Amino acid sequence: MALYVCGPTVYDAAHVGHGRTYLYFDLLRRTLEEGGTTVRHIMNITDFEDKVDVRAAELGLTWKQLARQEERRFLSDLRQFGARMPHSTPRASDFVTHMVEVARRLDRTGRIHRQGDSWFYTPPTIPGGGTSPLPATSSSMRFRSPVIR
């Protein structure tokens, strides 16, 4: 089984939220492996992104210097927690050419559009897609918030 985990954006130190996420996936992997499942654990490293560039400029570093420094620190933190290391940690910067080609292919579909600094993708419609087979008045569509005391 392949376990793909979206890894950190390496521009600063990891925090407890990062730890929770990656320790959860470590526990999932261990549980699967203990049950006899072979797991190929892949965790990407987002090293090429605006946050990295901005933080690097603040510190007087290149994006690559900062990214490598924070990547090493993050992986060291995982080891200190006793997490099993991913089998592969591909970096986003190694796939920029591929990402540009994917964006060009999407552009040729006519389904992407720009709004401000962002790009949006409109998926194709599926006849009847997005509709509920239940009438809106169905009791199964009613939800009640629990009272917390």
HUVENGI-V533543 format. One record per residue. N is the residue number from 1. OMEGA is omega in whole degrees, 0 to 359 (999 if undefined). Layout:
n->N omega->OMEGA
n->N omega->OMEGA
This chain:
n->1 omega->175
n->2 omega->177
n->3 omega->181
n->4 omega->181
n->5 omega->177
n->6 omega->185
n->7 omega->185
n->8 omega->165
n->9 omega->193
n->10 omega->178
n->11 omega->180
n->12 omega->181
n->13 omega->176
n->14 omega->177
n->15 omega->186
n->16 omega->177
n->17 omega->175
n->18 omega->181
n->19 omega->180
n->20 omega->182
n->21 omega->187
n->22 omega->175
n->23 omega->174
n->24 omega->181
n->25 omega->174
n->26 omega->179
n->27 omega->177
n->28 omega->180
n->29 omega->180
n->30 omega->180
n->31 omega->178
n->32 omega->181
n->33 omega->177
n->34 omega->178
n->35 omega->176
n->36 omega->180
n->37 omega->174
n->38 omega->184
n->39 omega->171
n->40 omega->186
n->41 omega->180
n->42 omega->178
n->43 omega->181
n->44 omega->174
n->45 omega->177
n->46 omega->184
n->47 omega->186
n->48 omega->187
n->49 omega->183
n->50 omega->181
n->51 omega->180
n->52 omega->182
n->53 omega->181
n->54 omega->181
n->55 omega->179
n->56 omega->179
n->57 omega->178
n->58 omega->183
n->59 omega->181
n->60 omega->180
n->61 omega->169
n->62 omega->178
n->63 omega->183
n->64 omega->178
n->65 omega->180
n->66 omega->182
n->67 omega->181
n->68 omega->178
n->69 omega->182
n->70 omega->175
n->71 omega->178
n->72 omega->181
n->73 omega->180
n->74 omega->181
n->75 omega->175
n->76 omega->177
n->77 omega->178
n->78 omega->179
n->79 omega->181
n->80 omega->176
n->81 omega->180
n->82 omega->180
n->83 omega->173
n->84 omega->183
n->85 omega->176
n->86 omega->176
n->87 omega->182
n->88 omega->177
n->89 omega->181
n->90 omega->179
n->91 omega->178
n->92 omega->183
n->93 omega->179
n->94 omega->185
n->95 omega->182
n->96 omega->180
n->97 omega->179
n->98 omega->180
n->99 omega->178
n->100 omega->179
n->101 omega->177
n->102 omega->179
n->103 omega->178
n->104 omega->179
n->105 omega->178
n->106 omega->179
n->107 omega->180
n->108 omega->178
n->109 omega->183
n->110 omega->184
n->111 omega->176
n->112 omega->177
n->113 omega->182
n->114 omega->175
n->115 omega->185
n->116 omega->179
n->117 omega->186
n->118 omega->175
n->119 omega->181
n->120 omega->179
n->121 omega->176
n->122 omega->181
n->123 omega->178
n->124 omega->178
n->125 omega->178
n->126 omega->180
n->127 omega->180
n->128 omega->181
n->129 omega->177
n->130 omega->179
n->131 omega->180
n->132 omega->177
n->133 omega->181
n->134 omega->175
n->135 omega->183
n->136 omega->181
n->137 omega->182
n->138 omega->180
n->139 omega->179
n->140 omega->180
n->141 omega->182
n->142 omega->179
n->143 omega->178
n->144 omega->178
n->145 omega->177
n->146 omega->177
n->147 omega->179
n->148 omega->181
n->149 omega->999
